Amino acid sequence: MLFKDLKSLAYEYEISKIEPKDYSYITENLKYPFYEWQKEAFELFLLNERIRDAKLIKNESIPPLHLMFNMATGSGKTLLM
């Protein structure tokens, strides 16, 4: 999903913004801290997961998840994964 689609679906399903405290259990166990672009990508991934959960609660069908981070070489995709 695109960034705009995620934001509009989050509004539609009344999902709040993802905060760093929501995933601190993950970032506290990383060797290196996230850069800002990695943090944003990870928060959008978590937002997508919350939208999928909201759809399941409302008994809506959801397609299988195909995950891809389209980021430049050397931008930290491995750390993000």
Legacy VTK file of the C-alpha trace (Angstrom):
# vtk DataFile Version 3.0
C-alpha trace
ASCII
DATASET POLYDATA
POINTS 81 float
0.000 0.000 0.000
1.071 3.508 -0.600
1.643 6.026 2.154
-1.505 8.003 1.219
-3.636 4.859 1.229
-2.394 3.852 4.667
-3.143 7.275 6.139
-6.686 7.351 4.743
-7.403 3.779 5.900
-6.042 4.578 9.360
-8.461 7.502 9.525
-11.323 5.323 8.262
-10.684 2.629 10.891
-9.953 5.210 13.615
-6.439 3.955 14.225
-4.148 6.269 16.140
-0.641 7.252 15.125
2.092 4.750 15.909
4.346 6.029 18.695
7.929 4.897 19.451
6.766 3.513 22.802
4.528 1.101 20.857
7.565 -0.735 19.500
10.239 0.041 22.085
10.538 -3.671 22.881
12.001 -4.065 19.387
14.234 -0.992 19.187
15.750 -1.703 22.605
17.124 -4.979 21.219
18.777 -3.565 18.096
22.513 -3.196 17.699
22.096 0.237 16.074
19.299 2.796 16.503
16.937 3.513 13.607
17.600 6.453 11.342
14.586 8.687 10.792
13.676 7.078 7.418
13.905 3.587 8.924
11.714 4.646 11.825
9.113 6.029 9.423
9.141 2.848 7.306
8.770 0.671 10.405
5.909 2.791 11.755
4.101 2.513 8.412
4.555 -1.263 8.523
3.015 -1.356 12.019
0.188 0.901 10.844
-0.501 -1.537 8.004
-0.644 -4.403 10.520
-3.144 -2.512 12.680
-5.326 -1.827 9.627
-5.244 -5.538 8.711
-6.252 -6.428 12.292
-9.116 -3.924 12.171
-10.356 -5.436 8.912
-10.264 -8.930 10.426
-12.254 -7.747 13.434
-14.919 -6.406 11.059
-14.888 -9.714 9.139
-13.614 -8.055 5.974
-11.494 -10.070 3.600
-7.853 -9.164 3.340
-5.398 -10.245 0.672
-2.210 -12.076 1.611
0.542 -9.730 2.728
3.323 -9.132 0.232
5.974 -7.125 2.037
8.533 -4.986 0.230
10.572 -2.056 1.468
11.544 0.050 -1.542
14.589 1.808 -0.136
17.950 2.802 -1.584
21.060 0.661 -1.352
22.767 1.174 1.994
19.713 2.710 3.661
19.383 -0.053 6.271
16.781 -2.462 4.911
18.526 -5.404 6.581
18.354 -3.769 10.001
14.711 -2.918 9.354
13.861 -6.485 8.439
LINES 1 82
81 0 1 2 3 4 5 6 7 8 9 10 11 12 13 14 15 16 17 18 19 20 21 22 23 24 25 26 27 28 29 30 31 32 33 34 35 36 37 38 39 40 41 42 43 44 45 46 47 48 49 50 51 52 53 54 55 56 57 58 59 60 61 62 63 64 65 66 67 68 69 70 71 72 73 74 75 76 77 78 79 80
